[in-house]
Amino acid sequence: MNSRKLRVFRIRQFFPVWFSFLFAISSTILILLLLDKKFSINSDSEFWKLEKNISILNYAEHNDQDQVQDSCNLHIDWHETELETRINTKDRDNNDWTFTRKVTCPKLPLINISVPRKKITLNCKRGRPFIGISETIQPDDIFQISHDDPCLTNFITNCCSDGKPVPNIVHFIWFMYKEFNFFHYLSFMSAVRFVRPFLILLHGNYIPYGRYWRRFTLSFPYVILVQRSATVNIFGNKLMFLEHISDVMRIEILKDYGGIYLDYDEVVLRPLEPLRVYDYVQGLEFPSQLGSQLIMARKNATFLQLWYESYKYYSEDPLYNAQEVPATLAKKHPELIHIEGIALKFRLIRILNPFYMGLLLLCIVSSTVFIIHLTGSEIDVNTGSGLWKIGRKTITLEHTKSIGRDTSQDQCGNKINWKKMTVIPVTNKTITYENDWTFTRTVKCQELPGLYIRIPRKKVSLNCKTEIPLFEISETIQPDDIFEIAHDDPCLTKFIESCCNDGKPVPYVVHFIWFMYREFNFFHFLSFMSAVRFVRPCLILIHGNYVPYGSYWQRFTLTFPYVILVRRSPKLYIFGKRIEFVEHISDIMRIEILKDYGGIYLDYDEVVLRSLEPLRVYNYVQGYELPDQLGSQLIMAKRNATFLQLWYDSYKNYSQEWLYNALEVPALLANQHPELIHIDGYNFTRPSWQNMTWIFNRNYNWSTNYAMHSYARMFVKEYPNRKVDLISIRYLNTTIGSISRHVIYGSKELCYNETKSN
């Protein structure tokens, strides 16, 4: 049974479509009756209070954990609030379920990317474990620990137990590089509000990302990533479905630590404290099945061991081991389990598949599929890869018309074999019609391999402890795991001088500025990949405080591992004057970067279209934007080039006029000092912003261009419903389509489908 059939089977198994609506009506009535008797919200549950733009949650008063403080240095003051959004208790009526009343809901504060938050670390070096507290502004900066590190078990045993069988910790499984969406946020926040855990443990190899993740980590800092690989074999049996992998892992997690396991779309609706007195708790899914969306257990609970051993008789049946076996065990050993029955099911309402959410009116039917959507025949779950091993072809990246280095190699330990760059495919005999700009021909474009979350990739680090700096190569599976270095660390300057120079004035290193926590989109990917294909850099340096995220970032780091984050803060003042616009901050930073290191600066929507090698012989290179303006989307410079210093000094007369210092001043300096600059016409910028429609609505002959500015931000505003991605570019008969194919596939020509003839 394939995964698609499995999902349909598990959702619809007991509820045929023709019966679903009747069931929804009757179940709605039943829920209202039960909730009227059983469900209440504490009127003292504060949510957020605003102070210093830092959010620490205050939660409903549902047990005696008003303040936890012990020798472990674990301090959670549940009365401390710094972001309050509270509904007036006079407006509440917990016995009214007609939903005809309205109340005033305070607005949630905006998330500021520079707001610091708390970060916790575990320390077991002093005999008794304790928590260390520090500050960070990075949403993905959370403490990580191996699942078999005894420090974690020691900490939970000594610091997260209050005498009750079930430790007050919450577990989630997160084996995905995916955005943390609203439903995830709702589930995690419900755990914080109504469980008040000492810790939330994420089990997997990835940290969530996105604005909801940032909001959550600002609210609750007691989060740890427990690094572990997925269990894909049990008692010699290969687990056939991802859902089964998750089923087994939740048992193993609770055996190892105890606590409360939640699916990441399970929403807690009131305190679970009364249930922590039992050794083991589950709820009924159906009369003959126990649900595993929420499990509460003592460490090494006997019921868990019996359930785990049942996998000696593993069945590929979707529900047998996961739901039917625990129900059978509960009948045989009722003394080992507390079944909360229908009450538990209605305390925790599952988030529905969107189709059923509309059909069934309320959250009645539970979509129990573990939400990792993998399709295609290339997936092969295999122990050799941890979670799964990809049966994929390694596709070579050839650099068309790039002059010079086929292999970069020197004493620095830096060896880049440009014929073994994977992921972006180009055929060895790519057909391109260089002089034909009619775009009436089509060529075969190879299919891009799929992206899977467990593909290992290379990671580079710098080592300056030796006389000659070295690259150190390691492996990682984390897209955001790249080497970081401070901008004023002499190691970086030393490395570039020693290892990224080949005698020409301009080092073959590429610089981008990235002062955002934002997704790496197609246009960014296109720009970075064009630099890789046509510059063949020794390094790509990202200057800022954030690592990009998203599927395109994962694809890029799989392709080109020689990427370093250069930590630096944005410059807000220059020569005593405040810089008024974000764009001006970027203008100044690119000058400073090239003064410090030299190299090639690119805007992250500038696309290189042919080798820049002929231009590296000059000390300084720019191109015209307009007749009286030089564009700064692409700048090439020797370190400390004289022109850069003159341009930088011009900011002593900083003007708030939008284009003056950035575009007009360098044009004036070029007229005054033509010997200091090589101007390569309009070959970096055409078409200009005045003719942006030439890029997105027609075809432009860019054969003389070294590069082109894609004006991605303007495109998104002008054409919000138009899609440009790795699929659409194959058939886009426009300039953006042709330059994208040129960079990605090695040919500007339109692609044809495999089933079509040329």
DRENSE-81770 format. One line per 5 residues: number of its first residue (from 1); for each residue z, x, y of C-alpha. Coordinates in Angstrom, 2 decimals. Example, Ala and Ser with C-alpha at 12.3 -4.5 7.8 and 13.67 -1.06 7.14 Angstrom:
REM DRENSE-81770
1) 7.80,12.30,-4.50 | 7.14,13.67,-1.06
This chain:
REM DRENSE-81770
1) 0.00,0.00,0.00 | -1.06,1.65,3.27 | 1.11,1.73,6.40 | -0.79,-1.04,8.15 | -0.37,-3.41,5.20
6) 3.24,-2.34,4.98 | 3.94,-3.34,8.54 | 2.35,-6.75,8.08 | 4.14,-7.23,4.78 | 7.57,-6.41,6.20
11) 7.21,-8.66,9.20 | 5.70,-11.66,7.49 | 7.15,-11.37,4.02 | 9.51,-14.32,4.30 | 7.90,-16.25,7.14
16) 4.31,-17.39,6.74 | 2.63,-18.00,10.05 | 2.39,-21.75,9.48 | 6.18,-21.89,9.07 | 7.18,-19.53,11.90
21) 7.23,-22.02,14.73 | 9.41,-24.55,12.88 | 11.76,-21.77,11.91 | 11.99,-20.62,15.54 | 13.05,-24.05,16.75
26) 15.74,-24.52,14.12 | 17.02,-20.96,14.48 | 17.23,-21.29,18.24 | 19.55,-24.28,17.88 | 21.66,-22.39,15.35
31) 21.92,-19.34,17.60 | 23.06,-21.39,20.56 | 25.77,-23.01,18.45 | 26.98,-19.70,17.08 | 26.85,-17.87,20.38
36) 28.74,-20.68,22.08 | 31.66,-19.99,19.73 | 31.43,-16.28,19.08 | 29.81,-14.55,22.03 | 31.47,-13.65,25.29
41) 30.98,-11.08,28.01 | 34.04,-9.52,29.56 | 34.24,-10.41,33.21 | 35.50,-6.95,34.10 | 32.41,-5.12,32.96
46) 31.31,-3.07,35.95 | 27.99,-1.34,35.71 | 27.13,1.08,38.46 | 28.59,2.22,41.74 | 26.66,4.35,44.23
51) 28.27,7.56,45.42 | 26.59,10.95,45.88 | 23.51,9.67,44.04 | 25.07,10.58,40.67 | 25.42,7.92,38.04
56) 28.32,7.67,35.61 | 28.65,4.37,33.83 | 31.63,2.09,33.71 | 31.74,-0.22,30.73 | 33.12,-3.54,29.60
61) 36.84,-3.37,28.80 | 36.82,-4.02,25.12 | 39.32,-1.57,23.60 | 42.06,0.83,24.51 | 39.79,3.78,25.31
66) 40.26,3.48,29.06 | 40.49,7.24,29.26 | 39.92,9.71,26.47 | 41.40,13.15,27.10 | 42.50,15.69,24.51
71) 42.58,19.38,23.81 | 38.87,19.29,22.97 | 38.17,19.01,26.71 | 36.46,15.69,26.02 | 37.09,13.67,29.18
76) 35.45,10.29,29.51 | 37.05,8.22,32.23 | 35.66,4.78,31.58 | 37.04,3.54,34.90 | 35.17,6.21,36.85
81) 32.11,4.65,38.48 | 29.55,6.22,40.75 | 26.74,3.68,40.51 | 28.00,0.12,40.64 | 25.77,-2.90,40.25
86) 28.09,-5.71,39.50 | 27.56,-9.43,39.27 | 30.30,-11.38,40.97 | 32.64,-12.73,38.27 | 32.82,-16.04,40.12
91) 29.12,-16.51,39.40 | 29.59,-16.22,35.64 | 29.97,-19.02,33.16 | 30.10,-17.64,29.62 | 30.08,-21.11,28.10
96) 26.87,-22.21,29.79 | 23.80,-21.32,27.72 | 21.30,-23.55,29.50 | 20.14,-20.67,31.75 | 19.70,-23.04,34.66
101) 21.97,-21.03,36.97 | 20.99,-18.02,39.05 | 23.14,-15.16,40.29 | 22.57,-12.29,42.67 | 21.74,-9.10,40.78
106) 22.26,-5.91,42.81 | 19.30,-3.56,42.97 | 19.38,-0.45,40.81 | 19.20,2.76,42.82 | 15.99,4.75,42.74
111) 15.92,7.83,40.54 | 15.76,11.00,42.61 | 14.31,13.95,40.67 | 16.61,16.42,42.44 | 19.83,14.60,41.55
116) 22.03,16.88,39.43 | 23.76,15.49,36.37 | 26.34,16.64,33.87 | 25.33,18.46,30.72 | 27.68,19.03,27.80
121) 27.77,21.87,25.29 | 29.86,22.36,22.16 | 31.97,25.48,21.77 | 33.74,26.29,18.52 | 34.67,29.90,19.26
126) 38.31,29.21,20.13 | 39.41,27.88,16.78 | 39.61,24.32,18.02 | 36.28,22.99,19.28 | 35.88,21.79,22.83
131) 33.19,20.56,25.20 | 31.84,22.63,28.05 | 30.53,20.89,31.17 | 27.75,22.21,33.39 | 25.19,20.76,35.81
136) 21.45,20.44,35.44 | 18.56,18.59,37.07 | 16.28,18.72,34.03 | 16.07,15.44,32.07 | 15.20,17.34,28.90
141) 18.01,19.85,29.29 | 20.46,18.65,26.65 | 22.50,20.70,24.21 | 20.87,21.30,20.83 | 22.55,22.19,17.56
146) 21.41,22.53,13.97 | 22.42,19.69,11.65 | 24.05,22.17,9.27 | 26.07,23.96,11.96 | 29.75,23.54,10.97
151) 30.66,23.42,14.67 | 29.31,19.87,14.95 | 31.19,18.60,11.90 | 34.33,20.39,13.10 | 34.02,18.82,16.53
156) 33.51,15.29,15.22 | 36.42,15.63,12.78 | 38.83,17.01,15.39 | 37.67,15.38,18.59 | 35.87,12.11,17.84
161) 38.33,10.42,15.52 | 41.15,8.17,16.64 | 42.66,7.27,13.28 | 40.16,4.56,12.38 | 37.85,5.15,9.40
166) 34.61,5.03,11.43 | 34.34,7.82,14.04 | 33.41,6.56,17.47 | 30.02,8.26,17.64 | 26.53,6.74,17.67
171) 23.48,8.11,15.84 | 19.80,7.56,16.61 | 16.78,9.06,14.80 | 14.03,10.39,17.09 | 11.20,12.14,15.24
176) 8.59,11.61,17.94 | 7.33,13.20,21.09 | 7.07,9.94,22.95 | 8.16,8.29,26.14 | 11.59,6.70,26.27
181) 10.66,3.12,27.20 | 12.66,0.16,28.44 | 13.55,-1.08,24.95 | 14.90,2.33,23.98 | 16.86,2.41,27.23
186) 18.26,-1.05,26.52 | 19.40,-0.02,23.05 | 21.04,3.21,24.19 | 22.71,1.53,27.16 | 24.05,-1.25,24.98
191) 25.63,1.39,22.75 | 27.24,3.06,25.74 | 28.52,-0.18,27.24 | 29.91,-1.82,24.13 | 30.71,1.08,21.81
196) 31.97,3.59,24.37 | 31.11,6.48,22.07 | 32.54,9.96,22.33 | 29.03,11.27,21.64 | 25.50,10.01,21.12
201) 23.64,12.17,18.61 | 19.83,12.23,18.53 | 18.63,13.44,15.13 | 15.18,15.00,15.11 | 13.11,17.70,16.76
206) 12.15,16.09,20.05 | 13.84,15.08,23.26 | 12.64,11.80,24.80 | 10.98,11.88,28.21 | 10.19,9.51,31.07
211) 11.96,7.76,33.91 | 14.12,5.63,31.62 | 15.32,8.75,29.85 | 16.20,10.33,33.19 | 18.11,7.21,34.21
216) 20.00,7.21,30.92 | 21.00,10.89,31.04 | 22.22,10.41,34.61 | 24.37,7.55,33.33 | 25.75,9.11,30.16
221) 25.78,12.90,29.73 | 27.48,13.01,26.31 | 24.22,13.36,24.38 | 23.34,16.07,21.85 | 20.10,16.77,19.99
226) 20.83,17.50,16.33 | 17.88,19.58,15.14 | 16.80,18.62,11.64 | 13.66,18.23,9.59 | 12.84,14.96,7.92
231) 13.74,14.39,4.27 | 10.42,13.89,2.51 | 11.55,14.40,-1.10 | 14.65,13.01,-2.79 | 15.70,13.74,-6.36
236) 12.22,15.12,-6.98 | 10.54,11.95,-5.72 | 8.14,12.12,-2.78 | 8.91,9.48,-0.16 | 5.69,7.59,0.37
241) 6.28,5.91,3.73 | 7.69,7.04,7.06 | 9.97,4.02,6.95 | 11.45,5.32,3.71 | 12.02,8.74,5.27
246) 14.01,7.05,8.02 | 15.93,4.94,5.48 | 17.08,8.03,3.58 | 17.88,10.00,6.71 | 20.29,7.40,8.07
251) 22.22,7.56,4.78 | 22.36,11.37,4.94 | 23.47,11.32,8.58 | 26.36,8.95,7.92 | 27.37,10.87,4.79
256) 27.52,14.07,6.85 | 29.33,12.77,9.93 | 30.28,9.12,9.68 | 29.92,6.88,12.72 | 27.58,4.12,13.84
261) 23.86,4.28,13.14 | 21.49,2.24,15.33 | 17.75,1.78,15.24 | 16.43,2.61,18.71 | 15.43,-1.00,19.33
266) 18.76,-2.47,18.22 | 20.79,-3.98,21.06 | 24.59,-4.21,20.85 | 25.90,-7.34,22.55 | 29.66,-7.00,22.27
271) 32.26,-4.44,21.15 | 32.13,-3.21,17.57 | 35.74,-2.05,17.71 | 37.07,-4.71,15.29 | 34.67,-3.40,12.63
276) 35.72,0.25,12.84 | 38.75,-0.49,10.64 | 36.51,-0.78,7.56 | 35.16,2.15,5.54 | 31.67,0.72,5.46
281) 29.92,-2.14,7.29 | 26.47,-3.69,7.03 | 25.05,-7.10,7.83 | 22.84,-9.46,5.89 | 19.12,-9.33,6.58
286) 18.44,-12.13,4.12 | 20.58,-13.55,1.30 | 19.35,-10.90,-1.14 | 18.99,-8.03,1.34 | 21.22,-6.00,3.65
291) 19.79,-4.88,6.98 | 19.96,-1.21,7.93 | 19.27,-1.54,11.65 | 23.00,-1.05,12.22 | 25.32,0.67,9.76
296) 28.94,1.68,10.34 | 30.53,4.14,7.92 | 33.33,6.56,7.30 | 32.16,10.11,6.50 | 31.24,10.36,2.82
301) 31.96,6.67,2.25 | 31.71,5.85,-1.46 | 29.18,3.09,-0.81 | 26.89,5.60,0.91 | 27.02,7.90,-2.10
306) 26.16,5.08,-4.50 | 23.29,3.99,-2.28 | 22.01,7.55,-1.97 | 22.08,8.07,-5.74 | 20.02,4.91,-6.20
311) 17.06,6.94,-4.92 | 16.99,8.70,-8.29 | 15.08,5.53,-9.16 | 12.97,5.53,-6.03 | 10.47,2.68,-5.80
316) 7.42,2.54,-3.57 | 8.20,-1.12,-2.98 | 8.70,-1.37,0.80 | 12.13,-3.03,0.70 | 13.65,-2.24,-2.69
321) 15.77,0.88,-2.07 | 16.33,0.18,1.62 | 17.53,-3.44,1.49 | 17.68,-4.89,-2.01 | 19.65,-2.05,-3.63
326) 22.52,-2.12,-1.10 | 22.78,-5.90,-1.56 | 23.02,-5.39,-5.33 | 25.64,-2.66,-4.87 | 27.63,-4.92,-2.57
331) 27.85,-7.55,-5.31 | 28.99,-4.95,-7.84 | 31.46,-3.23,-5.52 | 32.60,-5.75,-2.90 | 35.74,-3.66,-2.29
336) 33.61,-0.81,-0.88 | 31.84,-2.78,1.84 | 32.53,-5.23,4.61 | 29.54,-7.52,5.10 | 29.61,-9.11,8.51
341) 26.99,-11.62,7.47 | 25.28,-13.85,9.98 | 27.73,-12.96,12.74 | 26.60,-9.33,12.80 | 22.99,-10.40,12.78
346) 23.54,-12.47,15.89 | 25.65,-9.89,17.65 | 22.74,-7.48,17.49 | 19.39,-8.94,18.37 | 16.37,-6.96,17.33
351) 13.56,-6.33,19.78 | 10.49,-8.07,18.43 | 6.95,-7.14,17.85 | 5.34,-8.56,21.05 | 3.30,-11.12,19.07
356) 6.39,-12.64,17.49 | 8.37,-12.41,20.71 | 6.03,-14.93,22.25 | 5.61,-17.05,19.12 | 9.24,-17.44,18.14
361) 10.67,-17.95,21.63 | 13.84,-15.98,20.95 | 14.62,-12.82,19.00 | 14.75,-14.46,15.56 | 12.57,-12.42,13.24
366) 13.30,-8.69,12.94 | 10.40,-6.27,12.91 | 11.93,-3.67,10.60 | 9.12,-1.16,10.73 | 10.33,2.29,11.76
371) 8.23,2.67,14.85 | 6.05,5.71,14.29 | 2.38,4.66,14.29 | 0.25,7.12,12.38 | -3.29,6.33,11.31
376) -6.09,8.14,9.60 | -6.55,10.00,6.37 | -5.43,13.37,7.67 | -1.72,12.67,7.31 | -0.03,14.15,4.27
381) 3.73,14.03,4.11 | 4.73,17.42,2.78 | 7.95,19.43,2.62 | 6.18,22.49,3.88 | 5.95,21.04,7.35
386) 9.37,19.44,7.69 | 8.26,15.96,8.66 | 4.65,15.99,7.64 | 1.87,18.44,7.12 | -1.50,17.85,8.71
391) -4.59,18.31,6.64 | -6.75,19.27,9.59 | -9.58,21.62,10.32 | -8.95,24.52,12.67 | -11.71,24.37,15.24
396) -12.76,27.40,17.23 | -12.93,27.45,21.01 | -15.97,29.41,22.13 | -16.24,30.35,25.81 | -19.76,29.68,26.99
401) -21.23,32.10,29.49 | -17.97,33.90,30.14 | -18.59,37.48,31.15 | -16.58,40.38,29.77 | -13.59,40.13,27.48
406) -14.12,38.81,23.94 | -10.71,40.16,22.97 | -7.92,41.08,25.39 | -5.80,43.88,23.95 | -3.63,46.62,25.48
411) -0.33,48.43,24.98 | 1.52,45.35,26.21 | 1.27,43.77,22.80 | -1.01,41.16,24.31 | -3.87,40.30,22.02
416) -5.85,37.16,22.70 | -8.66,36.53,20.28 | -10.79,34.05,22.17 | -12.63,33.05,19.01 | -9.46,31.67,17.45
421) -8.31,29.24,20.10 | -7.70,25.98,18.24 | -7.87,22.26,18.93 | -10.73,22.00,21.46 | -13.95,21.97,19.45
426) -17.27,23.51,20.34 | -19.99,23.99,17.77 | -21.24,27.51,17.19 | -24.75,26.39,18.11 | -24.08,24.05,20.98
431) -27.31,22.64,22.40 | -27.44,22.50,26.18 | -30.45,21.90,28.42 | -29.52,24.11,31.37 | -32.38,23.20,33.67
436) -32.56,19.52,32.80 | -30.27,17.42,35.01 | -31.73,14.02,34.12 | -29.10,13.39,31.40 | -31.62,11.58,29.24
441) -30.88,13.74,26.19 | -27.92,13.49,23.84 | -26.24,16.10,21.66 | -23.74,16.01,18.84 | -20.16,16.39,20.08
446) -17.52,17.23,17.52 | -14.61,14.88,16.99 | -11.31,16.04,18.43 | -8.58,16.40,15.82 | -5.65,14.01,16.14
451) -2.34,15.10,17.64 | 0.67,15.06,15.37 | 4.20,15.79,16.33 | 4.93,18.52,13.80 | 2.07,20.95,14.34
456) 3.66,24.36,14.98 | 2.23,26.46,17.79 | 2.71,29.90,19.26 | 5.15,30.51,22.09 | 5.08,33.67,24.20
461) 8.04,35.39,25.83 | 8.20,38.46,28.05 | 10.24,41.49,27.11 | 10.73,44.15,29.78 | 13.44,46.14,27.99
466) 10.85,48.69,26.92 | 9.00,51.09,29.21 | 5.84,49.03,28.87 | 6.40,45.23,28.95 | 5.70,43.32,25.78
471) 4.66,39.86,24.70 | 6.92,38.45,22.02 | 5.32,35.78,19.84 | 7.33,33.08,18.10 | 6.64,29.61,16.73
476) 7.79,26.26,18.04 | 6.97,22.59,17.60 | 8.33,21.47,20.97 | 5.63,20.84,23.63 | 8.15,21.58,26.40
481) 9.41,24.79,24.77 | 7.81,27.42,26.97 | 9.27,30.67,28.27 | 10.93,30.42,31.70 | 11.56,33.19,34.20
486) 12.84,33.33,37.79 | 10.16,33.97,40.42 | 12.08,37.01,41.71 | 12.57,38.58,38.28 | 10.90,42.02,38.45
491) 9.94,41.68,34.78 | 7.15,39.25,35.65 | 5.69,41.46,38.38 | 5.91,44.47,36.08 | 4.17,42.63,33.29
496) 1.28,41.43,35.47 | 0.77,44.89,36.96 | 0.87,46.58,33.56 | -0.80,44.03,31.34 | -3.00,41.66,33.38
501) -5.04,44.23,35.27 | -8.26,45.82,34.12 | -9.06,47.86,37.23 | -10.49,45.03,39.32 | -8.60,43.98,42.47
506) -7.81,40.43,41.29 | -5.57,40.26,38.18 | -6.81,37.86,35.51 | -3.78,35.59,35.78 | -4.01,31.92,36.84
511) -1.42,30.09,38.94 | -0.66,26.36,39.20 | 2.09,24.64,41.23 | 4.02,21.87,39.47 | 6.96,20.45,41.45
516) 7.14,17.16,39.61 | 8.63,15.62,36.54 | 5.46,13.78,35.64 | 3.01,13.26,32.85 | 0.22,15.76,32.33
521) -2.86,13.56,32.54 | -6.51,14.03,31.63 | -7.46,15.57,35.00 | -4.68,18.14,34.71 | -5.79,18.91,31.15
526) -9.38,19.34,32.32 | -8.35,21.77,35.07 | -6.12,23.89,32.81 | -8.70,23.95,30.03 | -11.44,24.99,32.44
531) -9.27,27.95,33.47 | -8.82,28.91,29.82 | -12.50,28.59,28.99 | -14.02,30.33,32.02 | -11.30,32.66,33.32
536) -9.83,33.74,29.98 | -6.55,34.59,31.68 | -3.92,36.99,30.47 | -1.34,34.36,31.49 | -1.17,30.92,33.05
541) 1.85,30.66,35.33 | 3.26,27.26,36.30 | 5.37,27.58,39.44 | 8.09,24.97,39.89 | 11.12,23.44,38.23
546) 9.56,21.16,35.64 | 7.55,21.45,32.45 | 4.77,18.83,32.17 | 4.92,16.30,29.36 | 2.65,13.95,27.45
551) -0.04,14.03,24.80 | -2.46,16.06,26.95 | 0.24,18.67,27.55 | 0.87,18.89,23.81 | -2.85,19.34,23.21
556) -3.07,22.06,25.84 | -0.10,24.08,24.57 | -1.53,23.90,21.05 | -4.76,25.36,22.45 | -3.39,28.06,24.76
561) 0.15,29.37,24.21 | 0.13,32.00,26.96 | 1.92,29.80,29.47 | 5.09,30.63,31.41 | 7.19,28.50,33.77
566) 8.10,30.49,36.88 | 11.26,28.91,38.21 | 11.28,28.49,41.96 | 12.42,25.91,44.49 | 10.04,24.46,47.08
571) 10.09,26.14,50.47 | 11.35,23.74,53.13 | 11.41,26.08,56.15 | 9.12,28.84,57.38 | 9.95,31.12,60.30
576) 12.81,28.76,61.19 | 10.63,25.65,61.32 | 10.99,22.72,58.94 | 7.90,22.00,56.86 | 7.14,18.32,57.35
581) 4.77,17.43,54.51 | 4.78,18.03,50.78 | 1.18,19.21,51.01 | 2.20,21.85,53.57 | 4.92,23.09,51.21
586) 2.25,23.58,48.56 | -0.07,25.30,51.06 | 2.58,27.89,51.89 | 3.65,28.38,48.29 | 0.17,29.32,47.11
591) 0.06,32.04,49.77 | 3.48,33.36,48.70 | 2.52,33.29,45.01 | -0.65,35.32,45.56 | 1.19,37.76,47.84
596) 3.78,38.31,45.09 | 1.49,38.60,42.08 | -2.18,38.37,42.98 | -4.53,36.43,40.72 | -6.35,33.11,40.83
601) -4.72,30.02,42.30 | -6.03,26.58,41.27 | -5.09,23.08,42.33 | -4.32,21.10,39.21 | -7.41,18.94,39.71
606) -9.78,21.85,40.41 | -12.25,22.38,37.56 | -13.75,25.82,36.91 | -17.40,25.52,35.82 | -18.46,29.10,35.10
611) -16.98,32.55,34.82 | -15.24,33.85,37.96 | -15.59,37.43,36.73 | -18.17,38.47,39.38 | -15.72,37.47,42.15
616) -12.78,39.54,40.87 | -14.30,42.65,42.48 | -13.28,41.40,45.96 | -9.81,41.73,47.48 | -9.82,38.14,48.68
621) -12.05,35.11,47.99 | -12.21,31.56,49.36 | -14.94,28.95,49.79 | -15.87,26.57,52.58 | -14.49,23.02,52.60
626) -16.41,22.10,55.76 | -18.25,24.37,58.24 | -15.05,25.05,60.22 | -12.59,24.89,57.31 | -11.90,27.00,54.23
631) -10.76,25.13,51.13 | -7.60,26.23,49.35 | -8.18,24.45,46.02 | -9.24,27.81,44.56 | -8.14,31.16,45.98
636) -8.60,34.60,44.42 | -6.61,37.52,45.77 | -5.38,41.01,45.15 | -1.60,41.28,45.34 | -0.46,41.60,48.97
641) -4.02,41.24,50.25 | -4.15,41.79,54.02 | -5.82,38.43,54.60 | -2.90,36.68,52.88 | -0.40,38.38,55.19
646) -2.36,37.39,58.31 | -2.58,33.81,57.08 | 1.12,33.73,56.27 | 2.03,35.12,59.70 | 0.02,32.29,61.32
651) 2.81,29.93,60.26 | 4.96,31.40,63.03 | 2.91,28.89,65.02 | 3.29,26.14,62.43 | 1.59,22.91,63.44
656) 2.33,19.50,61.96 | -1.35,18.71,62.29 | -2.50,17.96,58.78 | -5.27,20.55,58.31 | -4.66,23.17,60.98
661) -2.69,25.93,59.23 | -4.07,25.21,55.76 | -7.81,24.96,56.42 | -8.70,25.76,60.03 | -6.60,28.91,60.49
666) -8.12,30.78,57.50 | -11.60,29.91,58.82 | -10.64,31.38,62.22 | -9.20,34.49,60.54 | -12.38,34.88,58.50
671) -14.43,34.93,61.71 | -12.07,37.51,63.21 | -11.79,39.72,60.08 | -14.92,39.21,57.94 | -14.28,42.55,56.19
676) -11.08,41.14,54.64 | -12.62,38.14,52.87 | -15.53,37.16,50.65 | -16.61,33.56,51.31 | -18.65,32.13,48.48
681) -20.23,29.29,50.41 | -19.44,25.79,49.19 | -19.41,26.73,45.52 | -15.74,25.85,44.98 | -15.68,22.41,46.55
686) -18.99,20.58,46.44 | -19.18,17.57,46.44 | -16.55,17.30,49.20 | -14.07,14.47,49.62 | -16.57,12.84,51.98
691) -18.96,12.45,49.03 | -16.46,11.63,46.31 | -18.75,8.89,44.98 | -21.11,11.65,43.83 | -18.46,12.68,41.34
696) -17.56,9.29,39.89 | -20.63,7.08,40.45 | -23.66,9.34,40.07 | -24.84,12.70,38.72 | -24.73,15.81,40.88
701) -26.44,19.11,40.06 | -23.53,21.55,39.96 | -25.49,24.46,38.45 | -24.62,26.76,41.38 | -20.95,25.76,41.52
706) -18.23,28.11,40.41 | -15.83,25.18,40.48 | -15.45,21.59,41.64 | -12.55,19.62,43.07 | -12.19,16.39,41.08
711) -10.06,14.57,43.71 | -8.03,12.97,40.93 | -5.48,11.33,43.22 | -8.19,9.72,45.32 | -9.99,8.57,42.18
716) -6.89,6.80,40.85 | -6.48,4.97,44.17 | -10.15,4.09,44.58 | -10.83,3.13,40.95 | -7.52,1.98,39.44
721) -9.20,0.17,36.52 | -11.67,2.88,35.59 | -10.74,5.02,32.60 | -11.51,8.71,32.24 | -10.20,10.30,29.04
726) -11.27,12.34,26.03 | -13.09,9.36,24.55 | -14.83,7.92,27.61 | -16.19,11.27,28.82 | -18.48,11.44,25.79
731) -20.63,8.66,27.26 | -19.86,8.76,31.02 | -23.21,9.32,32.71 | -21.65,10.63,35.93 | -20.65,13.99,37.36
736) -17.07,13.73,36.10 | -18.46,13.00,32.65 | -20.82,15.99,32.65 | -18.26,18.54,33.88 | -15.69,17.21,31.40
741) -18.12,17.58,28.49 | -19.06,21.03,29.80 | -15.41,22.14,29.66 | -14.33,20.32,26.49 | -17.46,20.41,24.33
746) -19.41,23.31,25.82 | -22.36,21.13,26.84 | -22.91,18.90,29.85 | -25.17,16.54,27.86 | -24.18,13.05,26.77
751) -22.78,12.75,23.25 | -24.25,10.63,20.51 | -22.41,8.97,17.65 | -22.49,10.43,14.14 | -24.39,7.37,12.93
756) -27.15,7.79,15.49 | -30.02,10.18,15.42 | -30.77,12.50,18.29
